[in-house]
Amino acid sequence: MTVPINPLADYVVAVPEEASNKTASGLYLPDQAQEKPKTAKVVAVGAGVKQIKNGDRILYKGYSTTEVKVDGTDYLLVKEEDILATVK
C-alpha cells in the first residue's frame, strides 16, 4: 500500500481500526453509542520516530490526533509522544 502522506519529524501516519458494532454478549450498538476506536495500524513513520515502525498496531490518546482523508482513505497523524502502547 502506497501512502500519499509523508510524515515529518516525530509524526506517525496510521489507519484507524473499525469500532465493533456488536458487544461481547451479542447486542448490536447504534452508531451514537459506539466508542471511537483508539487503535490503529501504522503505515508510515517520520525520521524522528524511535520506537514505532511500519506495521505496528498502536494505542493512542483519543483527542490528540489529526484526522485526514486522502483519496477516500482516512488517516491519522499522531505524534510519537501521544502513542501509549503497541498492541500485539
BELZI-V661708 format. One record per pair of residues at least 12 apart in sequence whose C-alpha atoms are under 8 Angstrom apart, sorted by the first residue. I is the first residue (numbers start at 0). GAP is how many residues later the second one is. D is the distance in Angstrom with one decimal. If there is no record, write none. Layout:
BEGIN
i: <I/I>
gap: <GAP/GAP>
d: <D/D>
END
This chain:
BEGIN
i: <2/2/3/4/5/5/5/6/6/6/6/7/7/7/7/8/8/8/8/9/9/9/9/9/9/9/10/10/10/10/10/10/10/10/11/11/11/11/11/11/11/11/11/11/11/12/12/12/12/12/12/12/12/13/13/13/13/13/13/13/13/13/14/14/14/14/14/14/14/15/15/15/15/15/15/15/15/16/16/16/16/16/17/18/18/18/18/19/20/37/37/37/37/38/38/38/38/39/39/39/40/40/40/40/41/41/41/41/41/42/48/51/55/55/56/56/56/57/57/57/57/57/58/58/58/58/58/59/59/59/59/59/60/60/60/63/63/64/64/64/65>
gap: <40/41/66/39/38/39/40/37/38/39/70/37/38/39/40/37/38/39/40/35/36/37/38/39/69/70/34/35/37/38/66/67/68/69/30/31/32/33/34/37/64/65/66/67/68/29/30/31/32/62/63/64/65/26/27/28/29/30/61/62/63/64/25/26/27/28/59/60/61/21/22/23/24/25/58/59/60/20/21/22/23/24/19/15/16/17/18/14/13/21/22/23/24/18/19/20/21/17/18/19/14/15/16/17/12/13/14/15/16/12/31/28/30/31/29/30/31/25/26/27/28/29/24/25/26/27/28/18/22/23/24/25/21/22/23/14/18/12/13/14/12>
d: <7.0/7.2/7.4/7.9/7.1/7.8/7.3/6.9/6.0/4.8/7.8/7.9/4.8/6.6/7.6/5.1/5.5/4.6/7.0/7.6/5.4/6.7/4.5/4.7/5.8/5.7/6.3/5.3/7.7/6.9/6.4/5.5/4.5/5.9/6.9/7.8/5.9/4.5/6.1/7.6/7.9/5.7/5.2/6.2/6.6/5.9/5.8/5.0/6.2/6.5/5.6/4.9/6.5/5.8/5.2/4.1/5.3/6.9/5.7/5.1/6.6/7.6/5.3/5.3/6.5/7.0/6.4/4.9/6.1/6.9/7.6/6.2/4.1/6.5/7.4/6.8/6.9/6.2/7.9/6.0/5.1/7.2/6.4/7.1/7.0/6.3/5.2/7.7/6.8/5.7/5.8/7.0/6.0/6.7/5.4/4.6/6.4/5.6/5.5/6.9/6.1/5.8/4.5/6.3/5.2/5.2/5.4/6.2/7.2/6.1/6.5/7.7/6.6/7.5/5.6/5.2/7.0/6.7/7.5/5.8/4.3/5.6/6.0/5.5/5.2/6.0/6.7/7.8/6.0/4.4/5.3/7.2/5.8/6.5/6.9/7.1/6.8/5.7/5.1/7.7/6.8>
END
